[in-house]
């Protein structure tokens, strides 16, 4: 129950952060402090209407490699966890067999 409450709280916080930029964008024109001169001096040049803007994000291969490493680690962890669980189950089965044998000997003797 506590985990569910933490999950709900996390979703609420994240949705609040997503709603804040949307509310700021809805105000209309940019403030006077962000004039075209100031923006161009800072390196921002707005695209002309109808001009195609090409976005490129460097590091695509790096991102895919990182995801591959992450999923490999998760898979390895799950494999190791399953092996340890199987070993624990074998130990418990052996212990149960020993207890059954001990109880049978105690009933005989």
N, C-alpha and C positions, 0 to 999 in steps of 0.2 A: 504494500500500500504506500509505503514511504517513497519507493522508487517511482511509482505512478505520479505522486504529487511533485516530485522533482522533475519528472519529464514534462508535466503540464506547466510547471513554472518556467522551464527552459524554453518551451514553445512560446509561451506568452512573452518572455523577454525578447526572443528573436523576432517575433512578429512586431513588437514595438519598435525595434531597430529598423525593420524594413519599412514601417509606416512613416517614420520620421523623414526620410529623404523625399518620399512621395508628397508629403504635406508641404515640404519646402519648395518643391518644384511647381506646385500649383499656384504659387504666388504671382506668376506672370513674368514680367520683364525683369532683367537682371538689375540689381541695385546700381546706383550711380557710381559707387566705388569700383565697380567692375566695368569701366569704360573700355572701348575698343583699343585705345592707345595703351592702357595699362595691360590689357590681356596680351596684346601683340608683343609688348616689351618682355613679358614673362614667358614667352614662347608659345602661347596659344594663338592659333590663327583659325578663326571659324571658317568652315567650308562654305563655298558659294552655293546658292540654291541650284539644284540639278547636277552638281559636281559629284562624281562618284568618289567615295572615300574608301580606300583600301586599308583594312586593319590587318596587321600582322603581329602575331604574338610569338616571340622567340622562345625556344626551349620546349617545343612540342615533343621532341624525342626524349628529352630529359623528363618531362612529365610522365610519358608512357613508361619509361624505365622505372621511375619512382613508384608508379602504380603497380608495375610488375613485381618489384621488390616487396612492396607492402603486401600484396596478395600471396606471394610466396611465403612470407613470414607468417601470415595468418594461417595459411594452409599447413605449414610446418608445425605451428603451435597446436592446431586442431588434431593433426596426426599424432603428435607426441602426447596430447591429452588423452586421445582414444587408447593409445598403447598403455599409458599408465593406468587408465580405468580398467582395461582388460587384465593387467597384471594384478591390480587390487582385487578384482573379482575372482581371479584364480586363487589368490591368497585366502580370500574369505571362504571359497568353496573348500579348500584344503583344511582350513581351520574348522569348518563345520563338520567335515568328515572325521577329523580327529576327535572332536567333541562327541560325535555319534559313537565312535569306537570306544571312547572312554566311558560313556554312559552304559554301553552294552556290557563292558567288562565289570562295571560297578554293580550292575543288576545281577550278573552271574555269580560274583564273588561275594 
